Amino acid sequence: MQEIARNRWFGTESYPLHFARIFALVTLCAIPVSTAGVNLGSGLVLLFALLSPEVWKSFRQLATSPTTIAALVLLAALALSMTYTAASRDEAFNFLLKYRKLLFLPVLFLVFYGSQGTRWGKTAIWALFAMLALTMVLTYTNFFGLTAVGPLHGNDPITKPWVFKDHISGGLMMAYLAYLSTALARDTLNRTGRWLLYLVGLLALINVLFVLQGRTGQVVAIAYIVGYGIAQVAFFKHPTNRTRWIAAGVSVVVCLGIVFYFVTSKHSRLAETTTEVSQFEVENINTSSGVRLEFYRRSLELILHRPIAGYGVGSIRTEFELFARNSTGARAVMASNPHNEFLLMGVQIGLIGVALFGWLLYAVHLDCKSLGKVERMAVYGYLFAFVLGCFANSLLLNFTEGYLFVFLTGILIASRSQESGEKTGSKAPVYS
């Protein structure tokens, strides 16, 4: 009887493997709401993965995933750069630890390897969707003064809607929620459920554009909108139905109207970008956009000076101090990263680092080709947002955005659906 019950819930999997998968999903759901939860959950994932016999038996399968190889090579290059880093050993090591999240890509691949035909992937997507939707609701209730929830919630207009994350991280996740809701709606057969998902997507879009107003999220949301408009035109290129063509045209006009508003409106933070740059350049005032441009200038000069292997992991602050020592005001502002992941890699490990980071992003794209439709759309959507966001933020270095990239990708590229497994001819391994 006990064996029957075990097979019902666990199948032929070991208890540690099952628990590793459960805690991986728990960690994914904790990313939008709790740093401590992510640290605890990821630690338990690693612990149960090490205790799982299936993980050790599948170790050779790491070579079948371009993403896991790229992640390990990038982490190894960062670790190797400690031998010549311009930063102190402690600072370099602490900076390197921020990239330890890359280790979870191969760990999660091994944990979910062989789960083809199961619903782990879709469960992960819907669980993340539910957590993001809950965060969105709390953001709205905070914004309208109905609640005062979250450690980051404040009384000023900027921080009032914040819950667990600030406008940068929260805005990016709200933009992704808008995309994810639309993707799930297109895969939902139930008409009521489909329109509810579209409603969630619309609310998420309004949230990132008007409530949180994080510029990174706004840019990503606008890019999603533009992509949607292009897709509408492409889909109805040879229309057979006049109504469909009209609907496509209306969609494009609405998309262009939203883009125009947020580029030109005085109430949009995107429209403030040029003003901030001017204030920095002319008046030496510390503004977000102006300081970023200064960081980019410093980073490019550093990369040109050492283009091949860079200055080593964690070297940004040390090198930036040399630039700022004779400056005053905003031009003397310091940071430990340039708020651009590509430039950060370039300063630390040169063009080699930029190439390795680009290889990682492309490897994710390659692995996505064998995923089921929903899983593929979920990863592609966040990959697009992640790449775009890396031009204005160091998202792989950042805790929230980096862990979301690693856990969402790591879970889905290994938990292929039965449909994708049949198309690629792959079979779930049988463990003795």
Secondary structure, DSSP 8 states (H G I E B T S, - for coil): -HHHHHHHHHTTS-HHHHHHHHHHHHHHHHTTT-HHHHHHHHHHHHHHHHH-HHHHHTGGGGGG-HHHHHHHHHHHHHHHGGGT-SS-HHHHHHHHHTTGGGGHHHHHHHHHTT-TTSSHHHHHHHHHHHHHHHHHHHHHHHHTTS---STT--SSTTTTT-SSS-HHHHHHHHHHHHHHHHHHHHT---HHHHHHHHHHHHHHHHIIIIII--HHHHHHHHHHHHHHHHHHHHHTSS-S-HHHHHHHHHHHHHHHHHHHHHHH-TT-TTTTHHHHHHHHHHH----HHHHHHHHHHHHHHHHHHSTTT-S-TT-HHHHHHHHHTT--GGGG---SS-S-HHHHHHHHHHHHHHHHHHHHHHHHHHHHTTS-HHHHHHHHHHHHHHHHHTTTS-TTTSHHHHHHHHHHHHHHHHS--HHHHHHHT-------
